[in-house]
Amino acid sequence: MGAKFDVVVVGGRVAGASLAIHLTRRGLSVAIFDRAELPGDTMSTHVIYPNTIARLERLDALDRIMAHRPPPLYTSWYHQNRMFVAPHTPEEGRDWALCIRRSTLDRHLQEIASESGAKVFDNAPVKGLLGAGTDDDPVRGVVAEIDGNDVSIEAALVVGADGVSSTVAGLVGAKRERVMPTKSMLYYAYWVDVDGRNTQDFFFEPPWICAHFPADDGHHVVTMNGPVEMRRSIQDLEAFYLDRIRSIPQLWGRLSKARKVSDVRGTPRLEGFYRRQAGPGWLLSGDAAHFKHPASAQGIGDALHAAEALAPMIADDTFRESYPIWREEVSRDLYAFCEFLADLPTDEGMSQTMDVLIQDPAAARAVVDIWSRSIRPWDALRMVPPMLRAAGPSPEAVLEKYTGRTPAFAQSSSAA
């Protein structure tokens, strides 16, 4: 097989499939390669917010997803028998979130990409690049294994949309930079026959946070987030997870007649990072380019946002200059906020925070709007003094400790 495309996308899930849709709609020829058999599940955050729901609608994916009946969700926090519920500021008429399993979301995006004209190759790992990715030897395609044979596929641009352990990033030498450590780990499982409601519920039992997210097709995601240093001492993860969930009466009561239909999955490796995002003949998107702690629930939203922004940059060949600068501008404040999210809560801090959020509905909405990106994090935090004290006085004060390495945007080809 020999072929030539305008763009080869490595990675066929949300980041790669959504970018392929935008590119084919602009008339570019696109091939998608993924090492896995598609569609399928993958470890992920699951919740998306009004801004991301609007992007799915623009991709013509929302109706297909809503056919799986994910309930609209407001946000609720529980601590010491107190709680608040808050909607988001509406975007295109929606003030709620959705929880969608990746087996559902990725499948429909892959279908739309194929219907739009993209060629999709699954079980086809990329094993090398054509070209070194330098100015003297730009990337001009990939070597992929197709039906057991190594095949060279030419392309004007190769996009690595293949996650935190990106093959493309490794091949072009794009290392992790500005790494933000985490104090917390995250695990989850899927359940069915759960007593559901129209809220995504966070149960704060410091230093643990457990959560319940009603999802699509009658499934529910139940998570456990706690001290990362405990992971090595947990011998039986399944038993530990169930014990942790049982320790929260408000949550366990919903699960008393439910069935857990998956293994517990997750990771203690949740460090945030940036990578150099673009070079001669290549770029990175989604988690391959930039990763935030999953407590921010931004992975799916970031991937769809980047696809929408990148398509015109690729079409007019300005991505090497424009994309790294765009990435820095849209990510920096929330990346700083992730240092706070990656820390562990305390009873005192939560009690003081709940005092404010219960009494001030405007502050509660502002805080949940951080996740939907309709307010800058520190603009919301200034309305909740206990959160501001814990997070730091400004994003600049937080990010200062991560500037020892060259910022990712300064390593674009134009800066070089």
C-alpha positions in Angstrom: 0.0 0.0 0.0 1.3 3.4 -0.9 -0.7 6.6 -0.2 -0.4 10.3 0.3 -2.6 12.4 2.5 -2.7 16.1 3.5 -2.7 15.1 7.1 -2.0 11.8 9.0 -3.5 11.8 12.5 -1.9 9.3 14.9 -4.6 8.5 17.5 -8.3 7.9 16.6 -10.1 8.9 19.8 -11.6 12.2 20.8 -8.6 14.4 20.0 -7.7 12.8 16.7 -11.2 12.0 15.4 -12.6 15.5 16.1 -9.6 17.1 14.4 -10.1 14.9 11.4 -13.7 16.0 11.1 -12.8 19.7 11.1 -10.0 19.1 8.5 -12.1 17.0 6.1 -14.8 19.6 6.2 -12.2 22.1 5.0 -11.4 19.8 2.1 -8.2 18.2 3.3 -7.5 14.5 2.9 -7.0 12.8 6.3 -5.9 9.3 7.5 -6.3 8.2 11.1 -4.0 5.5 12.5 -4.6 3.9 15.9 -2.8 1.1 17.6 -6.0 -0.2 19.2 -9.1 -1.8 17.8 -11.7 0.9 17.4 -14.1 1.7 18.9 -13.3 0.8 22.4 -12.9 2.1 26.0 -10.0 4.0 27.4 -9.1 5.5 30.8 -10.5 9.0 30.9 -12.3 11.7 32.8 -16.0 11.6 31.6 -17.7 14.9 32.4 -18.1 17.6 29.8 -19.6 21.1 30.4 -21.7 23.5 28.4 -18.8 24.9 26.4 -17.8 21.3 25.3 -21.5 20.3 24.7 -21.7 23.2 22.2 -18.6 21.9 20.4 -20.1 18.4 20.1 -23.2 20.0 18.6 -21.1 21.8 16.0 -19.5 18.5 15.1 -23.1 17.0 14.6 -22.3 14.5 17.4 -24.6 15.7 20.1 -27.9 14.1 18.9 -26.1 10.8 18.5 -24.7 11.0 22.0 -28.0 12.2 23.6 -29.7 9.1 22.1 -27.8 7.2 24.8 -29.8 9.2 27.4 -27.1 10.8 29.6 -28.9 12.9 32.1 -28.2 16.7 32.4 -26.2 17.2 35.6 -25.9 20.1 38.0 -23.0 20.1 40.5 -23.3 19.2 44.1 -20.7 19.2 46.9 -21.2 17.4 50.2 -19.2 17.8 53.4 -20.1 17.0 57.0 -23.8 16.6 56.2 -24.0 20.0 54.4 -24.4 20.5 50.7 -25.0 22.9 47.9 -26.2 22.5 44.3 -25.3 24.9 41.5 -25.9 25.2 37.8 -23.5 26.6 35.2 -23.8 29.9 33.4 -25.8 28.9 30.3 -24.0 28.5 27.0 -26.3 28.1 24.0 -29.2 27.5 26.4 -27.5 24.8 28.5 -26.5 25.3 32.1 -25.7 21.6 32.8 -23.0 19.0 32.3 -23.0 15.5 30.9 -21.1 12.4 31.8 -20.3 10.2 28.8 -18.3 7.0 28.6 -15.5 7.1 26.1 -16.8 3.9 24.4 -19.8 6.0 23.5 -18.2 9.4 22.7 -15.2 8.1 20.7 -17.4 5.7 18.7 -19.6 8.5 17.4 -16.8 10.8 16.6 -15.0 8.0 14.7 -18.2 7.4 12.8 -18.5 11.0 11.8 -14.9 11.3 10.9 -15.3 8.3 8.5 -18.5 9.7 7.1 -16.7 13.0 6.5 -14.2 11.3 4.3 -11.3 10.4 6.7 -9.7 7.0 6.2 -9.5 5.2 9.5 -7.0 2.4 10.2 -7.2 0.6 13.5 -5.0 -2.1 14.8 -2.4 -0.1 12.9 0.4 1.1 15.2 2.7 3.8 13.9 6.3 2.5 14.2 8.3 5.4 12.8 8.2 8.7 11.0 9.4 9.6 7.5 11.8 12.4 8.3 13.4 13.5 11.5 11.2 16.5 12.2 14.0 19.1 11.8 14.1 22.0 9.4 16.7 20.1 7.3 14.6 16.9 7.4 10.9 17.7 8.1 8.4 15.0 8.9 6.7 13.9 5.7 4.7 10.9 6.7 4.6 7.7 8.9 5.6 4.1 8.8 2.6 2.1 10.1 2.0 -1.6 10.6 -1.1 -2.6 8.5 -2.2 -6.2 8.4 1.3 -7.3 9.7 3.2 -5.3 7.1 5.2 -2.1 7.6 3.8 0.5 5.1 5.0 4.1 4.4 2.3 6.7 4.2 3.2 10.1 3.0 1.6 13.3 4.4 2.3 17.0 4.4 1.6 17.0 8.2 1.6 14.3 10.9 -0.4 15.0 14.1 0.2 13.2 17.3 -3.1 12.9 19.0 -2.1 9.7 20.8 -2.3 10.7 24.5 0.1 11.2 27.4 2.5 8.5 26.2 2.5 9.8 22.7 4.5 7.8 20.1 4.8 10.9 17.9 6.1 13.0 20.8 8.8 10.4 21.5 9.8 10.1 17.9 10.3 13.9 17.5 11.9 14.3 21.0 9.2 16.4 22.5 9.8 15.9 26.2 7.6 16.8 29.2 8.2 20.3 30.5 6.9 22.4 33.4 5.9 19.2 35.1 3.4 19.7 38.0 3.4 17.0 40.6 0.3 15.7 42.3 -0.6 14.6 45.8 -3.6 12.7 44.8 -4.5 9.5 42.8 -7.7 8.8 41.0 -9.6 5.5 40.5 -13.1 4.7 39.2 -15.5 1.9 38.2 -18.8 1.7 36.2 -22.0 0.7 37.9 -25.6 0.0 36.8 -29.0 -0.1 38.6 -27.9 2.9 40.7 -30.4 5.2 42.4 -29.8 8.1 40.0 -30.4 11.9 40.1 -29.6 14.9 37.9 -26.5 15.9 39.8 -22.8 15.1 39.7 -22.0 14.7 43.4 -18.7 15.2 45.1 -18.4 13.8 48.7 -15.6 15.4 50.6 -14.2 13.1 53.4 -10.7 14.7 53.8 -8.2 13.6 52.6 -10.5 11.6 50.3 -13.0 12.8 47.7 -15.5 10.3 46.2 -17.9 11.2 43.4 -20.9 9.9 41.6 -21.6 10.8 37.9 -24.8 9.4 36.2 -23.7 8.6 32.7 -25.0 7.2 29.4 -27.0 4.0 28.7 -27.9 3.6 32.4 -24.2 3.5 33.5 -22.8 5.4 36.5 -19.2 6.4 37.2 -18.2 6.3 40.8 -14.7 7.6 41.6 -12.2 7.5 44.5 -9.6 10.3 44.8 -7.1 10.3 47.7 -3.5 10.5 48.9 -1.1 9.2 46.2 1.4 7.9 48.8 -1.1 5.3 49.9 -1.1 3.5 46.6 1.8 1.2 47.4 0.2 0.1 50.6 -3.0 -1.0 49.0 -2.8 -4.7 48.3 -6.3 -5.3 47.1 -7.5 -2.3 45.1 -11.0 -3.6 44.4 -11.6 -4.2 48.1 -10.1 -0.9 49.1 -12.3 1.0 46.6 -15.4 -0.7 47.9 -14.5 0.0 51.5 -14.0 3.6 50.7 -17.3 3.9 48.9 -19.1 2.1 51.8 -17.7 4.7 54.2 -19.9 7.4 52.7 -23.5 6.7 53.7 -25.0 9.2 51.2 -23.2 7.5 48.4 -23.4 3.9 49.4 -27.1 4.2 49.9 -27.5 4.7 46.2 -25.4 1.6 45.4 -27.0 -0.8 47.8 -28.9 -2.6 45.0 -26.5 -1.7 42.2 -24.0 -3.8 40.3 -20.4 -2.9 39.6 -19.9 -3.9 35.9 -16.2 -3.1 35.5 -12.9 -3.5 37.2 -11.6 -0.5 39.2 -9.2 1.5 36.9 -7.1 4.6 37.3 -3.6 5.7 38.1 -1.4 7.5 40.6 0.5 9.1 37.7 -1.4 12.3 37.3 1.5 14.8 36.9 0.6 17.7 34.6 2.9 18.8 31.8 3.4 20.6 28.6 5.4 19.4 25.5 6.8 21.4 22.6 3.8 21.3 20.4 4.9 21.9 16.8 7.8 21.5 14.4 8.6 21.0 10.8 5.9 18.7 9.4 4.4 17.7 12.8 2.3 18.8 15.8 0.8 17.4 18.9 -2.8 17.8 20.1 -4.9 16.7 23.1 -3.1 15.0 26.0 0.0 14.5 23.9 0.6 18.2 23.9 -0.6 19.2 27.4 -2.0 17.3 30.3 -3.9 18.7 33.4 -4.8 16.8 36.5 -8.1 15.0 35.8 -9.8 16.7 38.8 -10.0 19.6 36.3 -12.1 17.4 34.0 -10.7 19.2 31.0 -9.2 16.4 28.9 -12.2 15.9 26.5 -13.0 19.7 26.4 -9.4 20.6 25.7 -9.2 18.0 22.9 -12.3 19.4 21.2 -11.3 23.0 21.7 -7.8 22.3 20.2 -9.3 20.6 17.2 -11.6 23.5 16.5 -8.8 26.0 16.8 -6.2 24.0 15.0 -8.1 23.2 11.8 -7.9 26.7 10.3 -4.2 27.0 11.4 -3.4 23.8 9.6 -5.4 24.8 6.5 -3.5 28.1 6.2 -0.2 26.6 7.3 0.3 29.0 10.3 0.2 26.3 13.0 3.9 26.4 13.8 3.7 30.0 14.9 0.1 30.4 16.0 -0.7 27.1 17.8 1.9 27.1 20.6 0.9 30.7 21.5 -2.8 29.8 21.4 -2.2 26.8 23.7 -0.3 28.9 26.2 -3.0 31.6 26.3 -6.0 29.2 26.8 -4.3 26.9 29.3 -2.1 28.8 31.7 -4.7 30.0 34.3 -6.4 26.6 34.6 -3.1 24.9 34.7 -2.2 27.0 37.7 -5.6 26.1 39.3 -4.7 22.4 38.9 -2.0 22.7 41.5 -4.9 23.4 44.0 -7.0 20.6 42.6 -4.1 18.1 42.8 -3.7 18.9 46.5 -5.7 17.1 49.3 -8.6 18.8 51.0 -8.8 19.4 54.8 -11.9 19.4 57.0 -11.1 23.0 58.1 -10.7 24.3 54.6 -13.8 22.5 53.3 -15.9 23.7 56.2 -14.9 27.3 55.6 -15.4 26.9 51.9 -18.9 25.4 52.3 -19.8 28.3 54.6 -19.4 30.6 51.7 -20.8 28.5 48.9 -24.0 27.6 50.8 -24.7 31.2 51.7 -23.7 32.8 48.4 -25.3 31.2 45.3 -23.4 33.6 43.0 -20.1 32.4 44.5 -21.2 28.8 44.1 -22.1 29.3 40.4 -18.8 31.1 39.9 -16.8 28.2 41.3 -18.5 25.5 39.2 -18.1 27.8 36.2 -14.3 27.4 36.5 -14.9 23.9 35.0 -17.0 25.2 32.1 -14.4 27.9 31.4 -16.9 30.7 31.5 -14.9 32.5 34.3 -11.2 32.8 34.9 -10.3 30.7 38.0 -8.9 33.5 40.1 -11.9 35.7 39.4 -14.0 33.0 41.0 -11.6 32.3 43.8 -11.6 35.9 44.9 -15.3 35.3 45.8 -14.4 32.4 48.1 -11.6 33.6 50.4 -10.8 30.1 51.9 -10.2 28.7 48.4 -8.1 31.7 47.4 -5.9 31.3 50.5 -5.4 27.6 49.6 -4.8 28.2 45.8 -2.4 31.2 46.1 -2.8 34.9 45.4 -2.6 34.6 41.5 -1.9 32.2 38.7 1.4 34.0 38.2 2.4 33.2 41.8 1.6 29.5 41.2 3.3 29.2 37.8 6.5 30.9 38.9 7.8 27.7 40.4 7.3 25.9 37.1 9.2 28.4 34.9 12.6 27.0 35.5 12.2 25.2 32.1 11.7 27.0 28.9 7.9 27.7 28.4 6.5 25.4 25.7 5.4 28.3 23.5 8.9 29.6 23.3 10.1 26.4 21.7 8.0 26.8 18.6 9.8 26.7 15.3 9.5 30.4 14.9 11.2 31.0 18.2 13.9 28.5 17.3 
